[in-house]
Amino acid sequence: TTILAYHVIGAGSDSPVDLPPATFRAQMEPLAARRVTRSLHAELDVEPRGVALTFDDAYANFREVAWPILRELELPAILYVPVGFVEGTRPPPIRGVDLPACSFGDLRAMAAEGLEIGSHSLTHVDLRTLHDEDLERELRESRDVLQDRLGVAVRTFCYPQAKWNPDVGNATRRYYEPA
C-alpha cells in the first residue's frame, strides 16, 4: 500500500506542506477510481497496490477544506490528532501555520461520517528524546483521551515529525496495532 501523507490544505501559508485546494482536488480525483484503503489496521485485507490517505495535525481547515472534497469523492482517510493542540494546551504543530485546531466536536462528527481517527501523541514532540515514562504517557494518554472524548477506537499512531527509533517503535506497539 502506498501512503500519501498530507498536513494542511489551503491554509495560505508559506509552508511546503500547505497544498492549494485546487492542487489537492486534482490529486484526489484520479484516486476516486482506484482502490483507496479505508484503514491501516493490520487485521484488514489491505490492497497491495492500494493507496491510503493520511492527514497529520488536525487543523480546523481539514474539516473545512479537505474533508468536504474527500466526502464528495467518497475517499476514506485517516486523521492523526495531536491531543494537546486540539485541547488548546500546545501551539500549532507546524511553524508558520497559525490556524486553529479541529474541536473534539468536529472530530466526533467526522468520525461519525466515516473518518478514521489516529493518535499523533499528546504534545507533538520528538518521541526519541523522551524518558521511558514520558514516552509511555505520550502514547497511552493520547489514545485514551481520544477514545474517551470521541467514543471511537483509536488503533493507529503516526510519529510526530516522522521521527522514531526502535525503542519508540517497540513502545508504540504496546498501545497501537501494527500497520
ABEGO torsion letter per residue (X at the ends): XBBBBBABBGAGBABAABBBAAAAAAAAAAAAABBBBABABAABBBBAABBBBBBBGGBAAAAAAAAAAAAAAGBBBBBBBBAAAAAGABBBABBGBBBBBBBAAAAAAAAAAGBBBBBAEAAGBBAAABBAAAAAAAAAAAAAAAAAAAGBBBABBBBBGGBBBAAAAAAAAAABBBX
